[in-house]
């Protein structure tokens, strides 16, 4: 009986680690002209299909300002929209009439009873013509974009043609270089710390369970 409980505890522990690692993903950076509309698509695990999703602005995850929530889509700025496709496991943020001051760090967020789940996205809005955009992909999967006349794949570095957009949306851009990489590392520092603590606390929990089982076996001798 004790052996079965130990196996079940280990299986649950591994499932939690896998679930936490694949919870949320999206574009790393998005660049667009001012005045245009832009869409940010965030993918989430089906476990969170019934949870509240939101769009938050701010460099620090714990102190960002919620711009819109999926349970209150009509109580926000009319220039920011949110839609949640539960069947596909995707929620989309649309920002219209963008300005330069809208540039900055944002977060795709999922509300939970305990610790919320978030993924950071950097938005850059500039004046002038943008002739080519580049799709930025995360380590957990690509995010499909629809609106630039030319898209360059990061894996192949070969141009591919995308379908024309039905709206004036632009797409994600990936910036390279030490300065941008350093900025992104700073923006993700809290995410790394939280994920490390998530794994560590379950390791401690599994260790406690094993200690109790060993103690129980010793007491039976």
Short mmCIF file of the C-alpha atoms (twelve columns), coordinates in Angstrom:
data_MODEL
# 
_entry.id   MODEL 
# 
loop_
_atom_site.group_PDB 
_atom_site.id 
_atom_site.type_symbol 
_atom_site.label_atom_id 
_atom_site.label_alt_id 
_atom_site.label_comp_id 
_atom_site.label_asym_id 
_atom_site.label_seq_id 
_atom_site.Cartn_x 
_atom_site.Cartn_y 
_atom_site.Cartn_z 
_atom_site.pdbx_PDB_model_num 
ATOM 1   C CA . UNK A 1   0.000   0.000  0.000   1 
ATOM 2   C CA . UNK A 2   2.781   2.405  0.944   1 
ATOM 3   C CA . UNK A 3   4.599   1.596  -2.308  1 
ATOM 4   C CA . UNK A 4   1.518   2.489  -4.364  1 
ATOM 5   C CA . UNK A 5   1.132   5.790  -2.538  1 
ATOM 6   C CA . UNK A 6   4.770   6.617  -3.232  1 
ATOM 7   C CA . UNK A 7   4.357   5.848  -6.951  1 
ATOM 8   C CA . UNK A 8   1.203   7.980  -7.109  1 
ATOM 9   C CA . UNK A 9   2.986   10.880 -5.386  1 
ATOM 10  C CA . UNK A 10  5.878   10.698 -7.866  1 
ATOM 11  C CA . UNK A 11  3.506   10.571 -10.869 1 
ATOM 12  C CA . UNK A 12  1.530   13.578 -9.620  1 
ATOM 13  C CA . UNK A 13  4.770   15.456 -8.972  1 
ATOM 14  C CA . UNK A 14  6.024   14.831 -12.526 1 
ATOM 15  C CA . UNK A 15  2.658   15.832 -14.019 1 
ATOM 16  C CA . UNK A 16  2.720   19.129 -12.135 1 
ATOM 17  C CA . UNK A 17  6.229   19.925 -13.388 1 
ATOM 18  C CA . UNK A 18  5.264   19.184 -17.014 1 
ATOM 19  C CA . UNK A 19  2.052   21.206 -16.711 1 
ATOM 20  C CA . UNK A 20  3.837   24.204 -15.236 1 
ATOM 21  C CA . UNK A 21  6.499   24.124 -17.963 1 
ATOM 22  C CA . UNK A 22  3.904   24.205 -20.770 1 
ATOM 23  C CA . UNK A 23  1.336   26.506 -19.180 1 
ATOM 24  C CA . UNK A 24  1.668   29.656 -21.282 1 
ATOM 25  C CA . UNK A 25  3.570   30.772 -24.380 1 
ATOM 26  C CA . UNK A 26  3.475   33.621 -26.864 1 
ATOM 27  C CA . UNK A 27  5.540   36.086 -28.913 1 
ATOM 28  C CA . UNK A 28  8.635   37.551 -27.309 1 
ATOM 29  C CA . UNK A 29  8.444   40.977 -28.984 1 
ATOM 30  C CA . UNK A 30  5.981   42.800 -31.220 1 
ATOM 31  C CA . UNK A 31  6.729   45.849 -33.373 1 
ATOM 32  C CA . UNK A 32  4.211   47.989 -35.268 1 
ATOM 33  C CA . UNK A 33  3.578   51.482 -36.590 1 
ATOM 34  C CA . UNK A 34  1.713   53.938 -34.403 1 
ATOM 35  C CA . UNK A 35  -1.965  54.227 -35.219 1 
ATOM 36  C CA . UNK A 36  -2.166  50.649 -36.436 1 
ATOM 37  C CA . UNK A 37  -3.839  47.738 -34.681 1 
ATOM 38  C CA . UNK A 38  -1.831  44.797 -33.395 1 
ATOM 39  C CA . UNK A 39  -2.766  41.351 -32.125 1 
ATOM 40  C CA . UNK A 40  -0.933  39.337 -29.492 1 
ATOM 41  C CA . UNK A 41  -1.811  35.653 -29.288 1 
ATOM 42  C CA . UNK A 42  -1.073  33.701 -26.111 1 
ATOM 43  C CA . UNK A 43  -1.316  29.908 -26.023 1 
ATOM 44  C CA . UNK A 44  -2.218  28.106 -22.811 1 
ATOM 45  C CA . UNK A 45  -2.588  24.532 -21.578 1 
ATOM 46  C CA . UNK A 46  -6.116  23.107 -21.819 1 
ATOM 47  C CA . UNK A 47  -6.072  22.663 -18.059 1 
ATOM 48  C CA . UNK A 48  -6.638  26.436 -17.852 1 
ATOM 49  C CA . UNK A 49  -9.461  26.717 -20.394 1 
ATOM 50  C CA . UNK A 50  -11.999 27.806 -17.751 1 
ATOM 51  C CA . UNK A 51  -9.646  30.202 -15.939 1 
ATOM 52  C CA . UNK A 52  -9.744  33.999 -16.274 1 
ATOM 53  C CA . UNK A 53  -7.189  35.468 -18.680 1 
ATOM 54  C CA . UNK A 54  -5.956  39.053 -18.621 1 
ATOM 55  C CA . UNK A 55  -3.583  41.591 -20.216 1 
ATOM 56  C CA . UNK A 56  -1.267  43.441 -17.863 1 
ATOM 57  C CA . UNK A 57  1.165   46.344 -18.432 1 
ATOM 58  C CA . UNK A 58  4.378   46.855 -16.470 1 
ATOM 59  C CA . UNK A 59  8.018   45.797 -16.328 1 
ATOM 60  C CA . UNK A 60  7.571   43.831 -13.104 1 
ATOM 61  C CA . UNK A 61  5.100   40.961 -13.060 1 
ATOM 62  C CA . UNK A 62  4.017   41.481 -9.451  1 
ATOM 63  C CA . UNK A 63  3.309   45.197 -9.950  1 
ATOM 64  C CA . UNK A 64  1.797   45.405 -13.435 1 
ATOM 65  C CA . UNK A 65  -1.511  47.148 -14.152 1 
ATOM 66  C CA . UNK A 66  -4.331  44.984 -15.508 1 
ATOM 67  C CA . UNK A 67  -5.629  46.533 -18.742 1 
ATOM 68  C CA . UNK A 68  -8.391  44.040 -19.546 1 
ATOM 69  C CA . UNK A 69  -9.791  40.717 -18.278 1 
ATOM 70  C CA . UNK A 70  -11.677 37.972 -20.082 1 
ATOM 71  C CA . UNK A 71  -14.471 38.095 -17.493 1 
ATOM 72  C CA . UNK A 72  -14.857 41.899 -17.866 1 
ATOM 73  C CA . UNK A 73  -14.177 42.632 -21.562 1 
ATOM 74  C CA . UNK A 74  -16.593 45.586 -21.695 1 
ATOM 75  C CA . UNK A 75  -15.200 47.420 -18.658 1 
ATOM 76  C CA . UNK A 76  -11.902 48.358 -20.253 1 
ATOM 77  C CA . UNK A 77  -10.455 50.837 -22.722 1 
ATOM 78  C CA . UNK A 78  -12.318 50.527 -26.027 1 
ATOM 79  C CA . UNK A 79  -8.949  50.385 -27.801 1 
ATOM 80  C CA . UNK A 80  -8.046  47.100 -26.085 1 
ATOM 81  C CA . UNK A 81  -10.008 43.924 -26.766 1 
ATOM 82  C CA . UNK A 82  -9.642  40.364 -25.482 1 
ATOM 83  C CA . UNK A 83  -11.036 37.107 -26.859 1 
ATOM 84  C CA . UNK A 84  -10.603 33.575 -25.522 1 
ATOM 85  C CA . UNK A 85  -10.806 30.547 -27.827 1 
ATOM 86  C CA . UNK A 86  -11.113 27.738 -25.287 1 
ATOM 87  C CA . UNK A 87  -11.222 24.995 -27.918 1 
ATOM 88  C CA . UNK A 88  -7.825  26.013 -29.342 1 
ATOM 89  C CA . UNK A 89  -6.349  27.026 -25.999 1 
ATOM 90  C CA . UNK A 90  -5.584  30.551 -27.201 1 
ATOM 91  C CA . UNK A 91  -6.527  34.011 -26.000 1 
ATOM 92  C CA . UNK A 92  -5.896  37.054 -28.169 1 
ATOM 93  C CA . UNK A 93  -5.300  40.680 -27.256 1 
ATOM 94  C CA . UNK A 94  -6.097  43.368 -29.838 1 
ATOM 95  C CA . UNK A 95  -4.747  46.897 -29.358 1 
ATOM 96  C CA . UNK A 96  -6.082  49.651 -31.650 1 
ATOM 97  C CA . UNK A 97  -5.097  53.277 -32.264 1 
ATOM 98  C CA . UNK A 98  -1.683  52.584 -30.776 1 
ATOM 99  C CA . UNK A 99  0.707   55.362 -29.718 1 
ATOM 100 C CA . UNK A 100 4.416   55.518 -28.951 1 
ATOM 101 C CA . UNK A 101 3.659   55.703 -25.236 1 
ATOM 102 C CA . UNK A 102 1.943   52.306 -25.537 1 
ATOM 103 C CA . UNK A 103 5.395   50.771 -26.016 1 
ATOM 104 C CA . UNK A 104 6.754   48.763 -23.118 1 
ATOM 105 C CA . UNK A 105 6.487   45.464 -21.300 1 
ATOM 106 C CA . UNK A 106 3.178   43.610 -21.090 1 
ATOM 107 C CA . UNK A 107 2.096   40.263 -19.688 1 
ATOM 108 C CA . UNK A 108 -0.320  37.584 -20.844 1 
ATOM 109 C CA . UNK A 109 -1.761  36.386 -17.547 1 
ATOM 110 C CA . UNK A 110 -3.901  33.554 -16.194 1 
ATOM 111 C CA . UNK A 111 -5.616  34.083 -12.855 1 
ATOM 112 C CA . UNK A 112 -5.365  31.266 -10.334 1 
ATOM 113 C CA . UNK A 113 -6.371  30.932 -6.697  1 
ATOM 114 C CA . UNK A 114 -2.719  30.819 -5.654  1 
ATOM 115 C CA . UNK A 115 0.093   32.103 -7.888  1 
ATOM 116 C CA . UNK A 116 -0.973  33.563 -11.219 1 
ATOM 117 C CA . UNK A 117 0.730   32.456 -14.446 1 
ATOM 118 C CA . UNK A 118 2.294   35.079 -16.745 1 
ATOM 119 C CA . UNK A 119 4.328   35.452 -19.929 1 
ATOM 120 C CA . UNK A 120 6.068   38.715 -20.821 1 
ATOM 121 C CA . UNK A 121 5.821   40.450 -24.216 1 
ATOM 122 C CA . UNK A 122 7.652   43.608 -25.250 1 
ATOM 123 C CA . UNK A 123 5.719   45.985 -27.544 1 
ATOM 124 C CA . UNK A 124 7.427   48.664 -29.649 1 
ATOM 125 C CA . UNK A 125 5.371   51.263 -31.536 1 
ATOM 126 C CA . UNK A 126 7.183   53.678 -33.859 1 
ATOM 127 C CA . UNK A 127 6.279   56.166 -36.564 1 
ATOM 128 C CA . UNK A 128 7.259   55.526 -40.171 1 
ATOM 129 C CA . UNK A 129 7.149   52.682 -42.658 1 
ATOM 130 C CA . UNK A 130 8.063   49.136 -41.705 1 
ATOM 131 C CA . UNK A 131 8.937   47.185 -44.856 1 
ATOM 132 C CA . UNK A 132 9.548   43.769 -43.315 1 
ATOM 133 C CA . UNK A 133 8.723   42.004 -40.078 1 
ATOM 134 C CA . UNK A 134 10.102  38.905 -38.424 1 
ATOM 135 C CA . UNK A 135 8.155   36.320 -36.479 1 
ATOM 136 C CA . UNK A 136 9.439   35.803 -32.949 1 
ATOM 137 C CA . UNK A 137 8.978   32.330 -31.513 1 
ATOM 138 C CA . UNK A 138 9.194   31.018 -27.990 1 
ATOM 139 C CA . UNK A 139 10.984  27.862 -26.933 1 
ATOM 140 C CA . UNK A 140 7.631   26.134 -26.411 1 
ATOM 141 C CA . UNK A 141 6.116   26.795 -29.824 1 
ATOM 142 C CA . UNK A 142 5.559   29.230 -32.663 1 
ATOM 143 C CA . UNK A 143 2.870   31.881 -32.624 1 
ATOM 144 C CA . UNK A 144 1.039   32.289 -35.921 1 
ATOM 145 C CA . UNK A 145 0.932   35.823 -37.316 1 
ATOM 146 C CA . UNK A 146 -1.092  36.894 -40.349 1 
ATOM 147 C CA . UNK A 147 -0.545  40.417 -41.491 1 
ATOM 148 C CA . UNK A 148 2.880   41.317 -42.825 1 
ATOM 149 C CA . UNK A 149 3.614   41.047 -46.559 1 
ATOM 150 C CA . UNK A 150 6.815   39.148 -45.809 1 
ATOM 151 C CA . UNK A 151 7.577   36.837 -42.903 1 
ATOM 152 C CA . UNK A 152 11.011  35.425 -42.156 1 
ATOM 153 C CA . UNK A 153 11.272  32.152 -40.282 1 
ATOM 154 C CA . UNK A 154 13.829  32.201 -37.469 1 
ATOM 155 C CA . UNK A 155 14.736  28.538 -37.982 1 
ATOM 156 C CA . UNK A 156 15.345  28.653 -41.740 1 
ATOM 157 C CA . UNK A 157 16.098  32.363 -42.317 1 
ATOM 158 C CA . UNK A 158 14.188  31.950 -45.599 1 
ATOM 159 C CA . UNK A 159 11.353  34.303 -46.585 1 
ATOM 160 C CA . UNK A 160 7.896   32.781 -46.818 1 
ATOM 161 C CA . UNK A 161 4.725   34.353 -48.107 1 
ATOM 162 C CA . UNK A 162 1.830   34.945 -45.743 1 
ATOM 163 C CA . UNK A 163 -1.826  35.377 -46.556 1 
ATOM 164 C CA . UNK A 164 -3.061  38.967 -46.883 1 
ATOM 165 C CA . UNK A 165 -4.743  40.356 -43.809 1 
ATOM 166 C CA . UNK A 166 -8.372  41.381 -43.612 1 
ATOM 167 C CA . UNK A 167 -7.472  44.206 -41.223 1 
ATOM 168 C CA . UNK A 168 -4.560  46.598 -40.811 1 
ATOM 169 C CA . UNK A 169 -2.789  44.356 -38.292 1 
ATOM 170 C CA . UNK A 170 0.989   44.025 -38.093 1 
ATOM 171 C CA . UNK A 171 2.987   41.155 -36.683 1 
ATOM 172 C CA . UNK A 172 5.637   40.181 -34.213 1 
ATOM 173 C CA . UNK A 173 9.239   41.199 -34.553 1 
ATOM 174 C CA . UNK A 174 12.289  39.578 -33.029 1 
ATOM 175 C CA . UNK A 175 15.234  41.857 -32.196 1 
ATOM 176 C CA . UNK A 176 18.763  40.529 -31.906 1 
ATOM 177 C CA . UNK A 177 21.738  42.052 -30.154 1 
ATOM 178 C CA . UNK A 178 23.214  42.224 -26.649 1 
ATOM 179 C CA . UNK A 179 21.149  45.216 -25.536 1 
ATOM 180 C CA . UNK A 180 17.792  43.641 -26.382 1 
ATOM 181 C CA . UNK A 181 18.837  40.276 -24.979 1 
ATOM 182 C CA . UNK A 182 19.858  41.928 -21.703 1 
ATOM 183 C CA . UNK A 183 16.532  43.747 -21.507 1 
ATOM 184 C CA . UNK A 184 14.620  40.550 -22.111 1 
ATOM 185 C CA . UNK A 185 16.620  38.695 -19.454 1 
ATOM 186 C CA . UNK A 186 15.758  41.431 -16.982 1 
ATOM 187 C CA . UNK A 187 12.083  41.208 -17.875 1 
ATOM 188 C CA . UNK A 188 12.036  37.455 -17.320 1 
ATOM 189 C CA . UNK A 189 13.999  37.349 -14.079 1 
ATOM 190 C CA . UNK A 190 10.853  37.122 -11.945 1 
ATOM 191 C CA . UNK A 191 9.412   34.373 -14.144 1 
ATOM 192 C CA . UNK A 192 12.588  32.309 -13.734 1 
ATOM 193 C CA . UNK A 193 12.540  32.788 -9.964  1 
ATOM 194 C CA . UNK A 194 8.872   31.810 -9.702  1 
ATOM 195 C CA . UNK A 195 9.304   28.719 -11.870 1 
ATOM 196 C CA . UNK A 196 12.363  27.663 -9.887  1 
ATOM 197 C CA . UNK A 197 10.418  28.025 -6.645  1 
ATOM 198 C CA . UNK A 198 7.493   26.067 -8.125  1 
ATOM 199 C CA . UNK A 199 9.744   23.123 -8.942  1 
ATOM 200 C CA . UNK A 200 11.631  23.391 -5.651  1 
ATOM 201 C CA . UNK A 201 8.536   23.383 -3.465  1 
ATOM 202 C CA . UNK A 202 7.237   20.212 -5.115  1 
ATOM 203 C CA . UNK A 203 10.637  18.579 -4.729  1 
ATOM 204 C CA . UNK A 204 10.443  19.411 -1.024  1 
ATOM 205 C CA . UNK A 205 6.892   18.052 -0.889  1 
ATOM 206 C CA . UNK A 206 7.955   14.783 -2.541  1 
ATOM 207 C CA . UNK A 207 10.898  14.534 -0.143  1 
ATOM 208 C CA . UNK A 208 8.578   15.028 2.822   1 
ATOM 209 C CA . UNK A 209 6.252   12.282 1.570   1 
ATOM 210 C CA . UNK A 210 9.153   9.873  1.163   1 
ATOM 211 C CA . UNK A 211 10.428  10.741 4.646   1 
ATOM 212 C CA . UNK A 212 7.020   10.022 6.163   1 
ATOM 213 C CA . UNK A 213 6.809   6.687  4.346   1 
ATOM 214 C CA . UNK A 214 10.277  5.666  5.526   1 
ATOM 215 C CA . UNK A 215 9.420   6.721  9.084   1 
ATOM 216 C CA . UNK A 216 6.221   4.669  8.886   1 
ATOM 217 C CA . UNK A 217 8.167   1.601  7.762   1 
ATOM 218 C CA . UNK A 218 10.667  2.033  10.604  1 
ATOM 219 C CA . UNK A 219 7.866   2.286  13.172  1 
ATOM 220 C CA . UNK A 220 6.416   -1.012 11.924  1 
ATOM 221 C CA . UNK A 221 9.695   -2.861 12.563  1 
# 
